[in-house]
Amino acid sequence: AQSVAQPEDQVNVAEGNPLTVKCTYSVSGNPYLFWYVQYPNRGLQFLLKYITGDNLVKGSYGFEAEFNKSQTSFHLKKPSALVSDSALYFCAVRELYSSASKIIFGSGTRLSIRP
Amino acid sequence: NAGVMQNPRHLVRRRGQEARLRCSPMKGHSHVYWYRQLPEEGLKFMVYLQKENIIDESGMPKERFSAEFPKEGPSILRIQQVVRGDSAAYFCASSPTGASTDTQYFGPGTRLTVL
């Protein structure tokens, strides 16, 4: 069965510092991985995805994520955090080339950037 | 190019009433997915529909919940005889095809409150 774990409920970072939001996954086949961001009372906004190819994926707003197959991880990173990055971040997985349509979401990590 | 549209954005119902949530996919998208988000939790898959077909309803509660995506018009998620536990944010997503490599784009959600 597919699953996603986001081990940190909250991550606090000072503005200008690098940030990492952790994610590990479990699928029986090849993973198709996503990061979404949710601002208060808003829907989910797509940030980036990994299917195949380069393990470092670049996305919107300066975010990037690194796929690590041996550690089954897909951590979200940004070199220099902004206060406006404060939001709820969701990691998600789908089994590539599977007939299953649904995306499995992690429980979310609240990112708080202090000025 | 309008994104996924959902209405109403907020819906208040008393216990026992019916709730109807509407979703219009992005232009050119014929695949719709419904997810539910309970407070402080991640999104949970409910149902996947194509025009006039339910493809996967493995996440739908067995009673009181139904979904449709008619040939013309929006997709509808219907909850009969609502209970307090139905209070949640309901998100719709759409994709151009049903391929596992598709990105699902989310609407702003409908926040249902059951009094």
Contacts between the chains, C-beta under 8 A, distances in Angstrom:
chain1	res1	chain2	res2	distance
A	32	B	100	6.1
A	32	B	101	6.7
A	34	B	103	7.5
A	36	B	106	7.3
A	41	B	111	7.7
A	42	B	108	6.0
A	42	B	109	7.7
A	43	B	4	7.6
A	43	B	6	7.9
A	43	B	91	6.0
A	43	B	106	4.5
A	43	B	107	5.3
A	43	B	108	4.2
A	43	B	109	5.1
A	44	B	43	7.3
A	44	B	91	6.7
A	44	B	93	8.0
A	44	B	106	4.2
A	45	B	106	7.5
A	46	B	103	5.9
A	46	B	105	6.4
A	46	B	106	7.7
A	49	B	103	6.1
A	51	B	101	5.9
A	90	B	42	5.9
A	90	B	43	7.1
A	94	B	100	6.0
A	95	B	100	7.0
A	96	B	100	5.4
A	96	B	101	7.1
A	97	B	100	5.7
A	98	B	100	5.8
A	99	B	100	7.9
A	100	B	56	7.5
A	100	B	100	7.7
A	101	B	31	7.9
A	101	B	33	6.9
A	101	B	48	4.3
A	101	B	55	6.3
A	101	B	56	5.1
A	101	B	98	6.2
A	101	B	100	7.8
A	102	B	33	7.2
A	102	B	45	3.7
A	102	B	48	6.7
A	102	B	56	6.7
A	102	B	58	7.5
A	102	B	59	6.7
A	103	B	33	7.8
A	103	B	43	7.9
A	103	B	45	6.8
A	103	B	104	6.2
A	104	B	45	7.4
A	105	B	35	7.8
A	105	B	42	3.9
A	105	B	43	4.5
A	105	B	44	7.5
A	106	B	42	5.6
A	107	B	41	6.2
A	107	B	42	4.7
A	108	B	40	7.9
A	108	B	41	7.4
A	108	B	42	5.3
